Amino acid sequence: MVVKYPFSEELVSENVYRRTFAEGVDDDELIWHRDHEDRVITVVESSGWKFQTDDKLPINLSPGDQITIKAEEWHRVIKGEGELIVEVHKKPLMKIRFGQLKALIKEAKKRRPSGWLPATEKNLDLDKPFTADSWITNQTGVPVNVLVKNYLASMGMLEEEDE
């Protein structure tokens, strides 16, 4: 689906766009809308154009004005005379590399709604090598970590690791 906007746009610098609303733009194209990120709008050229946010009266736009728009805040522009030219400074959303996202999703899948990790051998540190002074042994000579692991497995409480 191709979205047609009521302005032309050019990239000025990173996260800064110059938008021009033409004199002939149809009023019906200037709709109420929301944006996903915070923005700061700097008015470059305006004659009689107005800006309005939800539940507020429209305000006049004059060259040099700066308006801050929060993410998901309803707003619109109201047509004046001539062109409206603004610079839109988009506050970037969190940037994350694809590999980082995959790692975060993998970690989140491991967690339970309570925030606890599943009871796996690794998460319970039952896979750690032991020495005589780090894991106490009982009279049978079997290390405690092995006893705990075997007990949890026999009760069906030890989950398999996802690789």
C-alpha positions in Angstrom: 0.0 0.0 0.0 1.4 3.4 -1.0 0.6 6.3 1.3 0.2 9.7 -0.2 1.2 12.5 2.1 0.0 16.2 1.7 3.6 17.4 1.6 6.9 16.9 -0.2 9.8 15.9 2.0 13.6 16.1 1.7 16.2 14.8 4.1 18.3 17.7 5.5 20.5 15.8 7.9 20.2 12.7 10.1 16.7 12.6 11.6 15.9 16.1 10.2 13.4 16.5 7.3 12.2 19.6 5.5 8.5 19.4 4.6 6.7 21.6 2.2 2.9 21.8 2.2 2.0 23.4 -1.2 -0.4 26.3 -1.4 -2.8 24.1 -3.4 -3.0 21.3 -0.9 -6.6 20.2 -0.2 -7.9 20.9 3.3 -9.3 17.3 3.4 -5.7 16.0 3.2 -4.6 17.7 6.4 -6.0 15.0 8.7 -5.7 14.4 12.4 -2.9 11.9 13.0 -0.3 10.5 15.4 3.4 9.7 14.9 5.4 6.9 16.5 8.3 9.1 17.8 8.7 12.4 19.5 9.3 15.4 17.2 10.3 19.0 17.3 8.9 21.1 14.5 10.6 24.3 13.5 8.6 26.6 11.3 10.6 28.0 8.3 7.8 29.7 6.3 4.1 30.2 7.2 1.4 32.7 6.5 -1.8 32.0 8.4 -1.2 28.3 8.8 -2.2 26.9 12.2 -1.2 23.9 14.4 -3.6 22.0 16.7 -3.3 19.2 19.2 -6.1 17.2 20.7 -8.3 19.1 23.1 -6.5 22.4 22.4 -7.4 25.5 20.3 -5.3 26.0 17.1 -2.2 28.2 17.3 -0.7 30.4 14.6 2.5 29.1 13.0 5.1 31.8 12.5 8.6 31.5 11.1 11.0 30.5 13.9 8.4 28.9 16.1 9.3 25.5 17.6 6.7 23.0 18.6 7.3 19.8 20.5 5.0 16.8 19.6 5.1 13.8 21.9 4.9 10.3 20.4 1.3 9.2 19.8 -0.1 12.7 20.4 -3.0 13.5 18.1 -2.3 16.7 16.0 -2.9 18.4 12.7 -2.1 21.5 10.6 -4.8 23.9 9.3 -4.3 25.5 6.0 -3.3 29.1 5.6 -2.1 31.1 2.6 0.9 30.2 0.5 3.2 27.3 1.4 4.0 26.0 4.8 7.6 24.9 5.2 8.7 23.2 8.4 11.8 21.2 9.6 10.8 18.1 11.4 13.4 16.8 13.9 12.5 13.2 14.6 13.7 11.9 17.9 15.1 8.5 17.0 13.6 5.4 18.4 15.9 3.0 20.1 18.4 1.7 17.6 19.3 -2.0 17.8 21.1 -4.3 15.5 19.3 -7.4 14.2 21.6 -9.7 16.2 21.0 -7.8 19.4 17.2 -8.1 18.8 17.5 -11.9 18.2 19.5 -12.2 21.5 16.9 -10.2 23.4 14.0 -12.3 22.1 15.9 -15.5 22.8 16.5 -14.4 26.4 12.9 -13.1 26.8 11.5 -16.5 25.7 13.4 -18.2 28.5 11.8 -16.1 31.2 8.5 -16.9 32.8 5.8 -14.2 33.4 7.1 -14.0 36.9 10.5 -13.0 35.6 12.2 -16.2 36.8 14.4 -18.2 34.5 13.3 -21.8 33.9 14.7 -24.5 36.1 17.4 -25.9 33.8 20.6 -27.5 34.7 22.5 -24.4 33.5 20.3 -21.8 35.1 20.6 -23.6 38.5 24.4 -23.8 38.1 24.1 -27.6 38.3 26.4 -27.9 35.3 29.3 -26.2 36.9 32.5 -28.1 37.6 33.0 -28.6 41.3 35.9 -29.0 43.7 36.0 -30.5 47.2 35.6 -27.0 48.8 33.0 -25.6 46.4 30.4 -28.5 46.6 30.1 -30.4 49.8 29.7 -34.2 49.3 27.5 -36.4 51.4 28.5 -39.8 52.9 28.0 -41.6 49.6 30.6 -39.4 48.0 28.2 -38.1 45.3 28.6 -34.3 44.8 25.6 -32.3 46.0 25.1 -30.6 42.6 24.7 -34.1 41.0 22.2 -35.1 43.8 20.1 -32.0 43.3 20.2 -32.4 39.5 19.1 -36.0 39.7 16.4 -35.2 42.3 14.9 -32.4 40.2 15.0 -34.5 37.1 13.3 -37.5 38.8 10.5 -35.1 40.0 10.1 -33.7 36.4 11.1 -30.3 37.6 14.2 -29.9 35.5 13.6 -28.5 32.0 15.7 -29.3 28.9 18.0 -26.6 27.6 17.1 -24.9 24.4 20.1 -24.5 22.1 
